[in-house]
Amino acid sequence: MLTAAVAFTLTAAGVAVAGLRAYRRRFLSATRWFAVALLPAGLYLTGLFPVARTIGDEIADWAVKLVFDPRVWTGIVLLAISAGLLVTTRWVGRRGAVTEGREDAAPAAGPAPVRPAVAPAAGPAAQPAPKRAEKARATGRGKGDDGLGGEFDDIEEILRRRGI
């Protein structure tokens, strides 16, 4: 009975504060206060206050046992050892020092060969760079003309092939 009185008193106080905030035209703040004010009544009506009290009692009992019971300390040490072993095996497994299964297993093949993401297209751009450089030297145009010779050489070659 006392729990109900406290819950509904807290709810009424919260609704009053929300009303004052709304009166001062702070509607966002008033909505937040109203939402928080509904929590005590909702917790009481759903029966979660006894659950919270039970959880609080169990945590308090565990804390008292933690300080005075050597059995709890043994359990904490075992949990710490378990966590340490799990972390260590994860770390060693990522470094590749431990082989799963057989000891005579072949090592990994290594990284995959690098392949272009796009297939090369037919045309002057598909030629390797040394052949294009040789063509530029053969035609008498080099890199030192105007800085744009290499790009125009490719364009001129494409236009010649098309007959333009």
GISULUR-V920028 format. One record per backbone hydrogen bond with DSSP energy under -1.0 kcal/mol. NH is the residue of the N-H (numbers start at 1). CO is the residue of the C=O. E is the energy in kcal/mol with one decimal. If there is no record, write none. Layout:
# GISULUR-V920028
nh->(NH/NH)
co->(CO/CO)
e->(E/E)
This chain:
# GISULUR-V920028
nh->(5/6/7/8/9/10/11/12/13/14/15/16/17/18/19/20/21/22/23/24/25/26/30/31/32/33/34/35/36/37/38/42/43/44/45/46/48/52/53/54/55/56/57/58/59/60/61/62/63/64/65/66/67/68/69/73/74/75/76/77/78/79/80/81/82/83/84/85/86/87/88/89/90/91/92/93/94/95/97/126/132/133/134/135/136/137/138/139/141/152/153/154/155/156/157/158/159/160/161/162/164)
co->(1/2/3/4/5/6/7/8/9/10/11/12/13/14/15/16/17/18/19/20/22/21/26/27/28/29/30/31/32/33/34/38/39/40/41/42/43/48/49/50/51/52/53/54/55/56/57/58/59/60/61/62/63/64/65/69/70/71/72/73/74/75/76/77/78/79/80/81/82/83/84/85/86/87/88/89/90/91/92/123/128/129/130/131/132/133/134/135/136/148/149/150/151/152/153/154/155/156/157/158/159)
e->(-1.8/-2.3/-2.6/-2.6/-1.9/-2.4/-2.0/-2.3/-2.4/-2.3/-2.3/-2.1/-2.2/-2.3/-2.2/-2.1/-2.3/-2.2/-2.2/-1.6/-1.7/-2.5/-2.3/-2.3/-1.9/-2.5/-2.3/-2.2/-2.3/-2.3/-1.4/-2.2/-2.9/-2.2/-2.7/-1.8/-2.1/-2.4/-2.2/-2.4/-2.6/-2.5/-2.5/-2.3/-2.3/-2.2/-2.5/-2.3/-2.3/-2.1/-2.3/-2.4/-1.5/-1.9/-2.9/-1.2/-2.1/-1.9/-2.2/-2.3/-2.3/-2.3/-2.3/-2.5/-2.3/-2.5/-2.5/-2.5/-2.3/-2.4/-2.5/-2.6/-1.8/-2.3/-2.9/-2.3/-1.7/-1.3/-1.3/-1.2/-1.4/-2.2/-2.3/-2.1/-2.2/-2.1/-2.4/-2.0/-1.5/-2.1/-2.3/-1.4/-1.7/-3.0/-2.3/-2.0/-2.3/-2.5/-2.1/-1.7/-2.6)
